[in-house]
Amino acid sequence: MSEPKEQHEKKQDNHPTHKQEMSFLFKAIFISFFGGVFWSFIGYLNYLFSFSVINPNMLLDPWALGDWKDKGIGVIVSIFLIGVLSIIVGLLYYVLLKKFKTIWIGFAYGLLWWAIVFVVLNPLFPNLKTIGELPANTIISSLCIYILYGVFIGYSISFEAAELQTKDESTDFQTANK
């Protein structure tokens, strides 16, 4: 039996939404990776200009990988790995917080990740001092970078979610008026 034309059209209308959702997921992954690479590079510049005693290489400290991890290739590998780990951070935002359209959620998300790295995960990094032992410049500059990272991830993903929702609503409106 053939389906009525209206039911067939409704099924086709649902298909682009799934395709748009997959496209949004890949955008969120790209945004997250880019954000991790970009802001860890800014963190490295922060280290080079002596605003911070923390180098992106601290990610490699728990593993005895040889002297290369303390050289330029170690910085590049660390920045790339931070980008990969950032995908997980971005996907968490995508799943839990994408519907919020305020910059403050990203601000809080960046603060949360700063606390996770510097308080919760501190024992994993042998060369990372506790918050009380870190210089004020390091604390302030790293807080700023994490906040900007959280705002970048949060605002970018929330903006894409709002754009997708707007497109879906206009498609639904157009379909209803046909």
N, C-alpha and C positions, 0 to 999 in steps of 0.2 A: 504494500500500500504506500502511496505517496503522502508526504506530510502536507498539511495546509501551508499555503505560502507564508502566512503571518508567523507560524511557528518556525519555519525555515529561516526567515529573516531575523527573528530573535536569536536563534542560535548563531547566526553569522555576526550579529552585533556583539555577542559576548566574546567572540574570538579575538577581536582587536584589543579588548580590555586585557585579556590574558597576555597577549603579545606586548602591550604597553607595560604591563606589570613586570614582565621579564626584562624588558628594556630598562625599566626603572631600577630593577635589581642590579643589572650590570653597571648602570650609572652610579649607583650607590657604592658598588665595589670599586669602581674607578676613582670616584671622589675620595673614598677612604684611603686607597693606596697612594694617590697623589698627595693627600693631606699628610699622611705619615711621612712620605719622602720629603715633601716641602718643609714641614715644620721641624723634622729632625735635622735637615740641612741648616735651617735657621738656628737650631740649637747648637750645631757644630760651629757656625759663625759666632754664636754667643760665646762658645768655649775659646775660639781663636782670638777673640777680642778681649778675653779675660773677664767677661761678665759672669762666667760660671766656671766651676771646676769640674763640671760633668761633661764628658765627651760621649757621643753616641756609641763609642766602642765599649762602654760599660755593659752593653747587651751581651758582648762576647766574653766578659770577665769570668762567668761561672765555669767556662770550659777551657781546658788547657789545650789551646790550638796552635801554639807556637808564637814566635815573635811577629809574624805578619799581621796579627790582629791589632797590634799597636801602631801600625804604619798606615799609609794612605789606603791600601787595599782593604784593611780592616775597617776603616771609616766608610768606604763605599759599600762593603758587605753589610755593615751594621745599619746604614741608612736604608738599604734595600730591605733588610729583614724587618726593620721598624715599619716600613711600608706594608709588608706582608702582614705583620701583626695588627696593623691599623685596619686592615680589612675586617678582622674579627670585631674590633671596636666599632667600626662603621656599621657592620651588620647588626650588632646589638642595638645601636641607635635606630637603625632601619626597622627592626622588629618591635622595639619597645616605645620609641619616642617620635617617630616620623610625623605623627598627626599634630604635634604641637608646633604652632607657627610663631613662636617667640624666640628671640635671641637669648633670653635668660636661661632657657633649658640647655642650650649649647654651652653657655657660660658655666652652669652648674655641672654639666657633663665633663667639661675640661677639668674643673676642680676635683671632681670625683676621681678621674683618672690620675691626676697628680697625686692625690692621697693614696690611691691604690699602688702606684709605683714607688712613692717615697716612704710610705708607712707599711703597707701590707707586704709588698714584694722586696722591701729593703734587705731582709736577710739573704735573699738569693744573690745579691750583688756584693761580693766581698770588698770592693773598692769604694762602695757608696756609703758615706758616713750617714749617721742618723740626722734627722732634721735639726736637732739641737746642736750638732757638731758642724753643720754646713754654714759657710759664710752667708751673710744676709743677701749679698748680691746674687748668689746662686739660687737661694730660695725665691727671691723676688723675680728674677729673670726666668727661672723655670716655671714658676706659677703663671707668669704672663704668657709664656709659650704654650703651656697646656690649656690655658683659657682660650687663647686664640685658635688653637687646634680644635678644641671642643666647639667653639662658635663656628669655625669653618665647616666641620663635619655636620654639626647640627643644622645650621642654617641652609647649607647646600642640599642636604637630604630632605629637610622639611620643605624647602622651596620646590624641589622636584616632585614631592608628594602632592603639594598644593596644585602644581601645574597639571599633574595627571588627573587629580580630582576635578579640576576646572574643565579639562577636556572631556572627561566622562560625563559631567553634568551637561555640558553643551551638546554632546552627542545624544544623551538621553532626551534633552529638550527638543532637539531637531527630530528625533525619532518619534516623540510623542506628538509633534505638530504635523507629521506626514499624513 
